[in-house]
Amino acid sequence: MKPKDEQKHQRILTAAITILAQGGLANFSTTKVAKLAGVPQSNIYIYFANKQDLLTAVYLTTVHQQSVAVTAALNQQLPLVTQLATSIIALYRFATTFPAEARVIRLLTADQQFKTGLAAKTADAANQQIQTLLTAGVQRGLLRPDSLNLIRYFLTDPVYHYAELATSNEAGLVNLTQMILGAVLQPQAYQDWLNQ
């Protein structure tokens, strides 16, 4: 077996992200990824067992990038609701800086067949930091007692959709943040946050 080349591995991941972002899952193939990455198609299988393995690696890589961007913006000394509001702004900045990655996360998260086969992202410390923040919010009665996946959906998908709009800008994030927090917070926690 050939030794793995980290640069080639990264080129393959980057090409896969580009193919997915531009054409979606229906247009995705290892042949297209190999061509864009500038490697023989057989090289894909040196790094990834199959197409599903490559898609999983793309998902985990992009979610990790997103999680790192969000957690880097958080100040754990601030109130939990303030951290949630900060996470929305950080997510918007991630989506506008890395639109292909944001599009891929949205695309793969929306595909139930793909999501069903995924293992938990427990090895991703940044992702787990966000999960811990949300769990604490539910336990303290600040967040609605819904599924954490549903809460995460409300905290991410509207932001990604907003970032894709040609008219999106940071000034509009105030209204978007209020709408999102109004959806996920308990009414009293939301009112307290508005009154700060």
Backbone as JSON Lines, residues from 0, in Angstrom:
{"i":0,"aa":"M","n":[0.85,-1.19,0.0],"ca":[0.0,0.0,0.0],"c":[0.88,1.25,0.0]}
{"i":1,"aa":"K","n":[0.52,2.22,-0.8],"ca":[1.29,3.46,-0.89],"c":[1.12,4.27,0.39]}
{"i":2,"aa":"P","n":[2.18,4.99,0.8],"ca":[2.02,5.86,1.97],"c":[1.06,6.99,1.64]}
{"i":3,"aa":"K","n":[0.33,7.41,2.64],"ca":[-0.65,8.48,2.43],"c":[0.05,9.83,2.39]}
{"i":4,"aa":"D","n":[-0.33,10.64,1.44],"ca":[0.22,11.98,1.24],"c":[-0.84,12.96,1.73]}
{"i":5,"aa":"E","n":[-0.53,13.71,2.79],"ca":[-1.51,14.62,3.4],"c":[-2.0,15.69,2.42]}
{"i":6,"aa":"Q","n":[-1.12,16.21,1.56],"ca":[-1.53,17.22,0.59],"c":[-2.53,16.64,-0.41]}
{"i":7,"aa":"K","n":[-2.27,15.42,-0.85],"ca":[-3.19,14.78,-1.79],"c":[-4.53,14.5,-1.12]}
{"i":8,"aa":"H","n":[-4.48,14.04,0.12],"ca":[-5.7,13.8,0.89],"c":[-6.53,15.08,0.99]}
{"i":9,"aa":"Q","n":[-5.87,16.2,1.29],"ca":[-6.57,17.48,1.4],"c":[-7.12,17.92,0.05]}
{"i":10,"aa":"R","n":[-6.37,17.71,-1.03],"ca":[-6.86,18.07,-2.38],"c":[-8.13,17.28,-2.72]}
{"i":11,"aa":"I","n":[-8.15,16.02,-2.34],"ca":[-9.34,15.2,-2.6],"c":[-10.53,15.72,-1.8]}
{"i":12,"aa":"L","n":[-10.33,16.03,-0.53],"ca":[-11.43,16.58,0.29],"c":[-11.92,17.91,-0.28]}
{"i":13,"aa":"T","n":[-11.0,18.78,-0.65],"ca":[-11.37,20.09,-1.2],"c":[-12.15,19.92,-2.5]}
{"i":14,"aa":"A","n":[-11.7,19.01,-3.34],"ca":[-12.41,18.76,-4.61],"c":[-13.81,18.2,-4.33]}
{"i":15,"aa":"A","n":[-13.92,17.31,-3.37],"ca":[-15.23,16.74,-3.04],"c":[-16.18,17.82,-2.53]}
{"i":16,"aa":"I","n":[-15.67,18.73,-1.7],"ca":[-16.5,19.83,-1.21],"c":[-16.98,20.69,-2.38]}
{"i":17,"aa":"T","n":[-16.09,21.0,-3.31],"ca":[-16.45,21.82,-4.46],"c":[-17.51,21.13,-5.32]}
{"i":18,"aa":"I","n":[-17.32,19.85,-5.62],"ca":[-18.29,19.1,-6.45],"c":[-19.65,19.07,-5.76]}
{"i":19,"aa":"L","n":[-19.67,18.79,-4.46],"ca":[-20.95,18.75,-3.73],"c":[-21.62,20.11,-3.7]}
{"i":20,"aa":"A","n":[-20.85,21.14,-3.41],"ca":[-21.42,22.49,-3.31],"c":[-22.0,22.95,-4.63]}
{"i":21,"aa":"Q","n":[-21.36,22.58,-5.72],"ca":[-21.81,23.05,-7.04],"c":[-22.94,22.21,-7.62]}
{"i":22,"aa":"G","n":[-22.92,20.89,-7.38],"ca":[-23.9,20.04,-8.05],"c":[-24.76,19.17,-7.17]}
{"i":23,"aa":"G","n":[-24.51,19.16,-5.87],"ca":[-25.3,18.33,-4.98],"c":[-24.93,16.87,-5.03]}
{"i":24,"aa":"L","n":[-25.65,16.07,-4.26],"ca":[-25.36,14.64,-4.17],"c":[-25.62,13.91,-5.48]}
{"i":25,"aa":"A","n":[-26.64,14.33,-6.22],"ca":[-26.97,13.65,-7.48],"c":[-25.85,13.79,-8.51]}
{"i":26,"aa":"N","n":[-25.06,14.84,-8.41],"ca":[-23.99,15.1,-9.36],"c":[-22.63,14.65,-8.83]}
{"i":27,"aa":"F","n":[-22.6,14.04,-7.65],"ca":[-21.34,13.7,-7.0],"c":[-20.83,12.33,-7.45]}
{"i":28,"aa":"S","n":[-19.57,12.27,-7.83],"ca":[-18.95,10.98,-8.15],"c":[-17.46,11.06,-7.84]}
{"i":29,"aa":"T","n":[-16.89,9.9,-7.55],"ca":[-15.45,9.86,-7.27],"c":[-14.66,10.18,-8.54]}
{"i":30,"aa":"T","n":[-15.23,9.91,-9.7],"ca":[-14.57,10.25,-10.96],"c":[-14.39,11.76,-11.08]}
{"i":31,"aa":"K","n":[-15.44,12.51,-10.78],"ca":[-15.38,13.97,-10.83],"c":[-14.43,14.52,-9.77]}
{"i":32,"aa":"V","n":[-14.45,13.93,-8.59],"ca":[-13.57,14.37,-7.52],"c":[-12.12,14.16,-7.92]}
{"i":33,"aa":"A","n":[-11.82,12.99,-8.45],"ca":[-10.44,12.68,-8.86],"c":[-9.97,13.65,-9.94]}
{"i":34,"aa":"K","n":[-10.83,13.91,-10.91],"ca":[-10.45,14.83,-12.0],"c":[-10.16,16.22,-11.45]}
{"i":35,"aa":"L","n":[-11.03,16.74,-10.6],"ca":[-10.82,18.08,-10.04],"c":[-9.6,18.12,-9.13]}
{"i":36,"aa":"A","n":[-9.36,17.04,-8.39],"ca":[-8.21,16.99,-7.48],"c":[-6.9,16.75,-8.22]}
{"i":37,"aa":"G","n":[-7.01,16.33,-9.5],"ca":[-5.8,16.08,-10.29],"c":[-5.09,14.8,-9.9]}
{"i":38,"aa":"V","n":[-5.88,13.79,-9.51],"ca":[-5.3,12.5,-9.14],"c":[-6.03,11.39,-9.9]}
{"i":39,"aa":"P","n":[-5.38,10.25,-10.11],"ca":[-6.1,9.12,-10.7],"c":[-7.23,8.68,-9.77]}
{"i":40,"aa":"Q","n":[-8.32,8.2,-10.34],"ca":[-9.47,7.8,-9.52],"c":[-9.09,6.73,-8.51]}
{"i":41,"aa":"S","n":[-8.16,5.86,-8.87],"ca":[-7.73,4.8,-7.95],"c":[-7.11,5.38,-6.67]}
{"i":42,"aa":"N","n":[-6.55,6.58,-6.77],"ca":[-5.97,7.21,-5.57],"c":[-7.03,7.56,-4.52]}
{"i":43,"aa":"I","n":[-8.24,7.81,-4.96],"ca":[-9.32,8.11,-4.01],"c":[-9.42,6.96,-3.01]}
{"i":44,"aa":"Y","n":[-9.29,5.73,-3.52],"ca":[-9.5,4.55,-2.67],"c":[-8.28,4.2,-1.81]}
{"i":45,"aa":"I","n":[-7.2,4.92,-1.99],"ca":[-6.07,4.8,-1.06],"c":[-6.44,5.51,0.25]}
{"i":46,"aa":"Y","n":[-7.21,6.58,0.12],"ca":[-7.56,7.41,1.28],"c":[-8.95,7.12,1.84]}
{"i":47,"aa":"F","n":[-9.84,6.66,1.0],"ca":[-11.24,6.44,1.4],"c":[-11.7,5.08,0.9]}
{"i":48,"aa":"A","n":[-12.39,4.34,1.74],"ca":[-12.81,2.98,1.39],"c":[-13.77,2.96,0.2]}
{"i":49,"aa":"N","n":[-14.64,3.98,0.14],"ca":[-15.64,4.04,-0.93],"c":[-16.22,5.47,-0.96]}
{"i":50,"aa":"K","n":[-17.18,5.66,-1.82],"ca":[-17.81,6.98,-1.98],"c":[-18.45,7.45,-0.67]}
{"i":51,"aa":"Q","n":[-19.12,6.54,0.03],"ca":[-19.77,6.89,1.3],"c":[-18.73,7.33,2.33]}
{"i":52,"aa":"D","n":[-17.61,6.67,2.36],"ca":[-16.53,7.02,3.29],"c":[-16.01,8.43,2.98]}
{"i":53,"aa":"L","n":[-15.88,8.75,1.71],"ca":[-15.44,10.09,1.3],"c":[-16.48,11.13,1.72]}
{"i":54,"aa":"L","n":[-17.75,10.85,1.49],"ca":[-18.81,11.79,1.89],"c":[-18.81,11.99,3.41]}
{"i":55,"aa":"T","n":[-18.61,10.92,4.16],"ca":[-18.55,11.03,5.62],"c":[-17.38,11.9,6.04]}
{"i":56,"aa":"A","n":[-16.23,11.7,5.41],"ca":[-15.04,12.51,5.73],"c":[-15.29,13.98,5.4]}
{"i":57,"aa":"V","n":[-15.96,14.25,4.3],"ca":[-16.3,15.63,3.92],"c":[-17.21,16.24,4.97]}
{"i":58,"aa":"Y","n":[-18.21,15.5,5.39],"ca":[-19.16,15.99,6.39],"c":[-18.45,16.29,7.71]}
{"i":59,"aa":"L","n":[-17.68,15.33,8.19],"ca":[-16.99,15.52,9.47],"c":[-15.98,16.67,9.41]}
{"i":60,"aa":"T","n":[-15.31,16.81,8.27],"ca":[-14.34,17.9,8.1],"c":[-15.03,19.26,8.11]}
{"i":61,"aa":"T","n":[-16.11,19.39,7.37],"ca":[-16.8,20.69,7.28],"c":[-17.5,21.03,8.59]}
{"i":62,"aa":"V","n":[-18.1,20.05,9.25],"ca":[-18.74,20.31,10.54],"c":[-17.68,20.71,11.57]}
{"i":63,"aa":"H","n":[-16.52,20.08,11.51],"ca":[-15.44,20.46,12.42],"c":[-15.02,21.91,12.17]}
{"i":64,"aa":"Q","n":[-14.85,22.28,10.9],"ca":[-14.48,23.67,10.57],"c":[-15.52,24.64,11.12]}
{"i":65,"aa":"Q","n":[-16.78,24.31,10.93],"ca":[-17.87,25.15,11.43],"c":[-17.81,25.24,12.95]}
{"i":66,"aa":"S","n":[-17.64,24.12,13.62],"ca":[-17.63,24.09,15.08],"c":[-16.47,24.89,15.65]}
{"i":67,"aa":"V","n":[-15.3,24.78,15.03],"ca":[-14.13,25.53,15.48],"c":[-14.38,27.03,15.31]}
{"i":68,"aa":"A","n":[-14.98,27.42,14.18],"ca":[-15.27,28.84,13.95],"c":[-16.24,29.39,15.0]}
{"i":69,"aa":"V","n":[-17.23,28.6,15.34],"ca":[-18.22,29.05,16.32],"c":[-17.62,29.09,17.73]}
{"i":70,"aa":"T","n":[-16.96,28.02,18.14],"ca":[-16.44,27.98,19.5],"c":[-15.33,29.0,19.73]}
{"i":71,"aa":"A","n":[-14.59,29.34,18.69],"ca":[-13.53,30.36,18.83],"c":[-14.12,31.72,19.17]}
{"i":72,"aa":"A","n":[-15.36,31.96,18.79],"ca":[-16.01,33.25,19.04],"c":[-16.68,33.31,20.42]}
{"i":73,"aa":"L","n":[-16.84,32.17,21.07],"ca":[-17.57,32.14,22.34],"c":[-16.69,32.51,23.52]}
{"i":74,"aa":"N","n":[-17.29,33.23,24.44],"ca":[-16.65,33.55,25.72],"c":[-17.46,32.85,26.79]}
{"i":75,"aa":"Q","n":[-16.91,31.8,27.35],"ca":[-17.64,30.98,28.32],"c":[-17.96,31.72,29.62]}
{"i":76,"aa":"Q","n":[-17.38,32.9,29.79],"ca":[-17.68,33.7,30.99],"c":[-18.99,34.46,30.84]}
{"i":77,"aa":"L","n":[-19.47,34.59,29.61],"ca":[-20.72,35.32,29.35],"c":[-21.93,34.42,29.58]}
{"i":78,"aa":"P","n":[-23.11,35.02,29.79],"ca":[-24.32,34.21,29.97],"c":[-24.57,33.31,28.75]}
{"i":79,"aa":"L","n":[-25.21,32.2,29.0],"ca":[-25.45,31.2,27.96],"c":[-26.21,31.8,26.77]}
{"i":80,"aa":"V","n":[-27.22,32.58,27.03],"ca":[-28.01,33.15,25.93],"c":[-27.15,34.12,25.1]}
{"i":81,"aa":"T","n":[-26.28,34.85,25.73],"ca":[-25.37,35.74,25.0],"c":[-24.44,34.9,24.12]}
{"i":82,"aa":"Q","n":[-23.99,33.77,24.64],"ca":[-23.15,32.88,23.84],"c":[-23.91,32.35,22.62]}
{"i":83,"aa":"L","n":[-25.18,32.03,22.8],"ca":[-25.98,31.57,21.66],"c":[-26.11,32.66,20.6]}
{"i":84,"aa":"A","n":[-26.34,33.89,21.03],"ca":[-26.43,35.0,20.08],"c":[-25.09,35.19,19.37]}
{"i":85,"aa":"T","n":[-24.0,35.07,20.1],"ca":[-22.67,35.18,19.49],"c":[-22.44,34.06,18.49]}
{"i":86,"aa":"S","n":[-22.94,32.87,18.8],"ca":[-22.75,31.73,17.89],"c":[-23.45,31.97,16.55]}
{"i":87,"aa":"I","n":[-24.55,32.67,16.56],"ca":[-25.28,32.96,15.32],"c":[-24.44,33.87,14.43]}
{"i":88,"aa":"I","n":[-23.84,34.89,15.03],"ca":[-22.98,35.81,14.27],"c":[-21.75,35.06,13.75]}
{"i":89,"aa":"A","n":[-21.14,34.23,14.59],"ca":[-19.97,33.46,14.17],"c":[-20.31,32.5,13.04]}
{"i":90,"aa":"L","n":[-21.48,31.9,13.11],"ca":[-21.92,30.98,12.06],"c":[-22.14,31.73,10.75]}
{"i":91,"aa":"Y","n":[-22.72,32.91,10.83],"ca":[-22.91,33.73,9.63],"c":[-21.57,34.07,9.0]}
{"i":92,"aa":"R","n":[-20.6,34.45,9.81],"ca":[-19.27,34.78,9.29],"c":[-18.6,33.56,8.67]}
{"i":93,"aa":"F","n":[-18.79,32.39,9.28],"ca":[-18.26,31.16,8.69],"c":[-18.9,30.91,7.33]}
{"i":94,"aa":"A","n":[-20.22,31.05,7.26],"ca":[-20.95,30.77,6.02],"c":[-20.59,31.73,4.9]}
{"i":95,"aa":"T","n":[-20.31,32.98,5.24],"ca":[-19.94,33.94,4.19],"c":[-18.47,33.82,3.81]}
{"i":96,"aa":"T","n":[-17.64,33.34,4.72],"ca":[-16.23,33.14,4.43],"c":[-15.99,31.82,3.7]}
{"i":97,"aa":"F","n":[-16.76,30.8,4.05],"ca":[-16.63,29.46,3.47],"c":[-17.98,29.0,2.93]}
{"i":98,"aa":"P","n":[-18.48,29.64,1.87],"ca":[-19.82,29.3,1.39],"c":[-19.96,27.87,0.89]}
{"i":99,"aa":"A","n":[-18.92,27.31,0.28],"ca":[-19.01,25.93,-0.22],"c":[-19.16,24.96,0.96]}
{"i":100,"aa":"E","n":[-18.39,25.17,2.0],"ca":[-18.47,24.3,3.17],"c":[-19.84,24.41,3.82]}
{"i":101,"aa":"A","n":[-20.36,25.62,3.95],"ca":[-21.69,25.82,4.54],"c":[-22.76,25.13,3.69]}
{"i":102,"aa":"R","n":[-22.66,25.24,2.38],"ca":[-23.63,24.62,1.48],"c":[-23.58,23.09,1.63]}
{"i":103,"aa":"V","n":[-22.37,22.54,1.75],"ca":[-22.21,21.09,1.89],"c":[-22.81,20.61,3.21]}
{"i":104,"aa":"I","n":[-22.59,21.34,4.28],"ca":[-23.17,20.96,5.57],"c":[-24.69,20.94,5.46]}
{"i":105,"aa":"R","n":[-25.25,21.95,4.86],"ca":[-26.71,22.02,4.7],"c":[-27.22,20.86,3.87]}
{"i":106,"aa":"L","n":[-26.54,20.61,2.78],"ca":[-26.93,19.56,1.84],"c":[-26.89,18.18,2.52]}
{"i":107,"aa":"L","n":[-25.79,17.87,3.18],"ca":[-25.66,16.54,3.79],"c":[-26.54,16.39,5.03]}
{"i":108,"aa":"T","n":[-26.73,17.46,5.77],"ca":[-27.59,17.41,6.95],"c":[-29.04,17.17,6.54]}
{"i":109,"aa":"A","n":[-29.44,17.7,5.4],"ca":[-30.82,17.55,4.93],"c":[-31.1,16.17,4.35]}
{"i":110,"aa":"D","n":[-30.06,15.43,3.99],"ca":[-30.24,14.11,3.38],"c":[-30.38,13.05,4.49]}
{"i":111,"aa":"Q","n":[-31.6,12.6,4.72],"ca":[-31.88,11.67,5.82],"c":[-31.16,10.34,5.64]}
{"i":112,"aa":"Q","n":[-31.06,9.87,4.41],"ca":[-30.38,8.6,4.17],"c":[-28.9,8.71,4.56]}
{"i":113,"aa":"F","n":[-28.27,9.82,4.2],"ca":[-26.88,10.03,4.57],"c":[-26.74,10.15,6.08]}
{"i":114,"aa":"K","n":[-27.58,10.98,6.71],"ca":[-27.5,11.23,8.15],"c":[-27.73,9.96,8.98]}
{"i":115,"aa":"T","n":[-28.56,9.07,8.48],"ca":[-28.86,7.84,9.21],"c":[-27.61,6.99,9.4]}
{"i":116,"aa":"G","n":[-26.73,6.98,8.41],"ca":[-25.53,6.16,8.48],"c":[-24.38,6.77,9.25]}
{"i":117,"aa":"L","n":[-24.54,7.98,9.75],"ca":[-23.44,8.66,10.45],"c":[-23.36,8.26,11.91]}
{"i":118,"aa":"A","n":[-22.14,8.14,12.36],"ca":[-21.91,7.93,13.79],"c":[-21.89,9.3,14.47]}
{"i":119,"aa":"A","n":[-22.02,9.29,15.77],"ca":[-21.97,10.55,16.53],"c":[-20.61,11.21,16.37]}
{"i":120,"aa":"K","n":[-20.61,12.54,16.49],"ca":[-19.38,13.32,16.32],"c":[-18.71,13.54,17.69]}
{"i":121,"aa":"T","n":[-18.67,12.51,18.51],"ca":[-18.17,12.65,19.88],"c":[-16.67,12.9,19.92]}
{"i":122,"aa":"A","n":[-15.95,12.55,18.86],"ca":[-14.5,12.76,18.86],"c":[-14.13,14.2,18.55]}
{"i":123,"aa":"D","n":[-15.08,15.0,18.13],"ca":[-14.83,16.39,17.75],"c":[-15.06,17.29,18.97]}
{"i":124,"aa":"A","n":[-13.98,17.72,19.62],"ca":[-14.09,18.5,20.86],"c":[-14.87,19.8,20.66]}
{"i":125,"aa":"A","n":[-14.65,20.49,19.54],"ca":[-15.36,21.75,19.3],"c":[-16.85,21.5,19.15]}
{"i":126,"aa":"N","n":[-17.21,20.45,18.44],"ca":[-18.62,20.11,18.26],"c":[-19.24,19.74,19.6]}
{"i":127,"aa":"Q","n":[-18.51,19.02,20.43],"ca":[-19.01,18.62,21.74],"c":[-19.17,19.83,22.67]}
{"i":128,"aa":"Q","n":[-18.33,20.86,22.49],"ca":[-18.47,22.08,23.29],"c":[-19.82,22.74,23.0]}
{"i":129,"aa":"I","n":[-20.2,22.75,21.73],"ca":[-21.51,23.33,21.36],"c":[-22.63,22.46,21.93]}
{"i":130,"aa":"Q","n":[-22.48,21.14,21.83],"ca":[-23.49,20.22,22.36],"c":[-23.66,20.42,23.87]}
{"i":131,"aa":"T","n":[-22.55,20.61,24.58],"ca":[-22.58,20.83,26.02],"c":[-23.3,22.14,26.35]}
{"i":132,"aa":"L","n":[-23.04,23.18,25.57],"ca":[-23.7,24.47,25.77],"c":[-25.21,24.32,25.61]}
{"i":133,"aa":"L","n":[-25.64,23.6,24.59],"ca":[-27.07,23.41,24.35],"c":[-27.71,22.54,25.44]}
{"i":134,"aa":"T","n":[-27.0,21.51,25.84],"ca":[-27.51,20.64,26.91],"c":[-27.7,21.45,28.2]}
{"i":135,"aa":"A","n":[-26.73,22.3,28.51],"ca":[-26.83,23.15,29.7],"c":[-28.02,24.1,29.58]}
{"i":136,"aa":"G","n":[-28.27,24.62,28.38],"ca":[-29.39,25.52,28.17],"c":[-30.72,24.84,28.41]}
{"i":137,"aa":"V","n":[-30.85,23.58,27.99],"ca":[-32.08,22.83,28.23],"c":[-32.21,22.53,29.72]}
{"i":138,"aa":"Q","n":[-31.12,22.07,30.34],"ca":[-31.16,21.71,31.77],"c":[-31.49,22.9,32.66]}
{"i":139,"aa":"R","n":[-31.03,24.09,32.28],"ca":[-31.31,25.29,33.09],"c":[-32.67,25.9,32.79]}
{"i":140,"aa":"G","n":[-33.39,25.33,31.84],"ca":[-34.71,25.84,31.49],"c":[-34.67,27.08,30.61]}
{"i":141,"aa":"L","n":[-33.53,27.35,29.99],"ca":[-33.41,28.5,29.09],"c":[-33.85,28.15,27.67]}
{"i":142,"aa":"L","n":[-33.49,26.97,27.22],"ca":[-33.87,26.5,25.89],"c":[-35.12,25.63,26.01]}
{"i":143,"aa":"R","n":[-35.9,25.62,24.96],"ca":[-37.09,24.77,24.93],"c":[-36.65,23.31,25.07]}
{"i":144,"aa":"P","n":[-37.43,22.5,25.75],"ca":[-37.03,21.11,25.99],"c":[-37.29,20.21,24.77]}
{"i":145,"aa":"D","n":[-36.72,20.57,23.66],"ca":[-36.87,19.79,22.43],"c":[-35.6,19.0,22.18]}
{"i":146,"aa":"S","n":[-35.61,18.24,21.12],"ca":[-34.42,17.5,20.71],"c":[-33.28,18.48,20.43]}
{"i":147,"aa":"L","n":[-32.06,18.12,20.85],"ca":[-30.91,18.99,20.58],"c":[-30.68,19.12,19.09]}
{"i":148,"aa":"N","n":[-30.99,18.09,18.32],"ca":[-30.85,18.18,16.86],"c":[-31.78,19.24,16.29]}
{"i":149,"aa":"L","n":[-33.0,19.31,16.82],"ca":[-33.95,20.32,16.35],"c":[-33.46,21.72,16.73]}
{"i":150,"aa":"I","n":[-32.97,21.87,17.94],"ca":[-32.44,23.17,18.38],"c":[-31.26,23.57,17.49]}
{"i":151,"aa":"R","n":[-30.35,22.62,17.24],"ca":[-29.19,22.91,16.38],"c":[-29.64,23.31,14.97]}
{"i":152,"aa":"Y","n":[-30.69,22.65,14.48],"ca":[-31.23,22.99,13.16],"c":[-31.68,24.46,13.15]}
{"i":153,"aa":"F","n":[-32.43,24.86,14.16],"ca":[-32.91,26.25,14.21],"c":[-31.77,27.26,14.38]}
{"i":154,"aa":"L","n":[-30.69,26.83,15.02],"ca":[-29.55,27.73,15.21],"c":[-28.65,27.81,13.98]}
{"i":155,"aa":"T","n":[-28.76,26.86,13.06],"ca":[-27.85,26.85,11.92],"c":[-28.54,27.09,10.57]}
{"i":156,"aa":"D","n":[-29.56,26.33,10.26],"ca":[-30.13,26.38,8.91],"c":[-30.62,27.77,8.5]}
{"i":157,"aa":"P","n":[-31.35,28.49,9.35],"ca":[-31.76,29.84,8.96],"c":[-30.56,30.77,8.71]}
{"i":158,"aa":"V","n":[-29.49,30.59,9.47],"ca":[-28.29,31.42,9.29],"c":[-27.66,31.11,7.93]}
{"i":159,"aa":"Y","n":[-27.54,29.82,7.61],"ca":[-26.97,29.44,6.31],"c":[-27.84,29.95,5.16]}
{"i":160,"aa":"H","n":[-29.15,29.83,5.32],"ca":[-30.05,30.34,4.27],"c":[-29.88,31.85,4.11]}
{"i":161,"aa":"Y","n":[-29.83,32.55,5.22],"ca":[-29.65,34.01,5.18],"c":[-28.33,34.38,4.52]}
{"i":162,"aa":"A","n":[-27.28,33.65,4.83],"ca":[-25.95,33.94,4.25],"c":[-25.93,33.76,2.74]}
{"i":163,"aa":"E","n":[-26.78,32.87,2.22],"ca":[-26.83,32.63,0.77],"c":[-27.58,33.73,0.02]}
{"i":164,"aa":"L","n":[-28.38,34.5,0.72],"ca":[-29.14,35.57,0.06],"c":[-28.22,36.69,-0.38]}
{"i":165,"aa":"A","n":[-28.46,37.2,-1.56],"ca":[-27.63,38.3,-2.09],"c":[-27.75,39.55,-1.22]}
{"i":166,"aa":"T","n":[-28.86,39.7,-0.54],"ca":[-29.09,40.9,0.28],"c":[-28.63,40.75,1.73]}
{"i":167,"aa":"S","n":[-28.03,39.6,2.05],"ca":[-27.64,39.4,3.45],"c":[-26.5,40.33,3.85]}
{"i":168,"aa":"N","n":[-26.53,40.76,5.11],"ca":[-25.45,41.58,5.66],"c":[-25.5,41.47,7.17]}
{"i":169,"aa":"E","n":[-24.42,41.89,7.82],"ca":[-24.36,41.75,9.28],"c":[-25.4,42.61,9.99]}
{"i":170,"aa":"A","n":[-25.81,43.72,9.37],"ca":[-26.83,44.57,10.0],"c":[-28.14,43.8,10.16]}
{"i":171,"aa":"G","n":[-28.46,42.96,9.19],"ca":[-29.69,42.16,9.25],"c":[-29.63,41.03,10.26]}
{"i":172,"aa":"L","n":[-28.44,40.77,10.8],"ca":[-28.29,39.69,11.77],"c":[-29.02,39.97,13.07]}
{"i":173,"aa":"V","n":[-29.24,41.22,13.38],"ca":[-29.97,41.56,14.62],"c":[-31.36,40.94,14.57]}
{"i":174,"aa":"N","n":[-32.09,41.2,13.48],"ca":[-33.44,40.63,13.34],"c":[-33.41,39.12,13.27]}
{"i":175,"aa":"L","n":[-32.46,38.58,12.51],"ca":[-32.35,37.13,12.37],"c":[-32.07,36.49,13.73]}
{"i":176,"aa":"T","n":[-31.15,37.06,14.49],"ca":[-30.81,36.54,15.81],"c":[-32.04,36.55,16.72]}
{"i":177,"aa":"Q","n":[-32.8,37.64,16.68],"ca":[-34.01,37.72,17.51],"c":[-35.02,36.64,17.1]}
{"i":178,"aa":"M","n":[-35.18,36.42,15.8],"ca":[-36.12,35.39,15.34],"c":[-35.67,34.0,15.78]}
{"i":179,"aa":"I","n":[-34.39,33.71,15.61],"ca":[-33.88,32.38,15.96],"c":[-33.98,32.15,17.46]}
{"i":180,"aa":"L","n":[-33.54,33.11,18.25],"ca":[-33.6,32.94,19.7],"c":[-35.05,32.87,20.19]}
{"i":181,"aa":"G","n":[-35.93,33.58,19.52],"ca":[-37.36,33.49,19.86],"c":[-37.91,32.09,19.62]}
{"i":182,"aa":"A","n":[-37.33,31.38,18.66],"ca":[-37.78,30.02,18.36],"c":[-37.22,28.98,19.33]}
{"i":183,"aa":"V","n":[-35.99,29.18,19.81],"ca":[-35.36,28.12,20.62],"c":[-35.39,28.38,22.12]}
{"i":184,"aa":"L","n":[-35.53,29.63,22.54],"ca":[-35.53,29.94,23.97],"c":[-36.92,29.79,24.57]}
{"i":185,"aa":"Q","n":[-36.94,29.5,25.86],"ca":[-38.19,29.55,26.61],"c":[-38.64,31.01,26.6]}
{"i":186,"aa":"P","n":[-39.95,31.28,26.61],"ca":[-40.42,32.66,26.52],"c":[-39.8,33.62,27.53]}
{"i":187,"aa":"Q","n":[-39.68,33.21,28.8],"ca":[-39.12,34.1,29.8],"c":[-37.63,34.37,29.55]}
{"i":188,"aa":"A","n":[-36.88,33.37,29.13],"ca":[-35.45,33.55,28.82],"c":[-35.29,34.49,27.64]}
{"i":189,"aa":"Y","n":[-36.19,34.37,26.68],"ca":[-36.14,35.25,25.51],"c":[-36.42,36.69,25.92]}
{"i":190,"aa":"Q","n":[-37.44,36.9,26.74],"ca":[-37.8,38.24,27.2],"c":[-36.67,38.84,28.03]}
{"i":191,"aa":"D","n":[-36.05,38.05,28.9],"ca":[-34.93,38.53,29.71],"c":[-33.77,38.95,28.81]}
{"i":192,"aa":"W","n":[-33.5,38.17,27.77],"ca":[-32.41,38.5,26.84],"c":[-32.72,39.81,26.1]}
{"i":193,"aa":"L","n":[-33.96,39.98,25.63],"ca":[-34.34,41.21,24.93],"c":[-34.19,42.42,25.83]}
{"i":194,"aa":"N","n":[-34.45,42.26,27.12],"ca":[-34.42,43.38,28.05],"c":[-33.02,43.73,28.57]}
{"i":195,"aa":"Q","n":[-32.01,42.97,28.19],"ca":[-30.64,43.29,28.67],"c":[-30.15,44.59,28.11]}
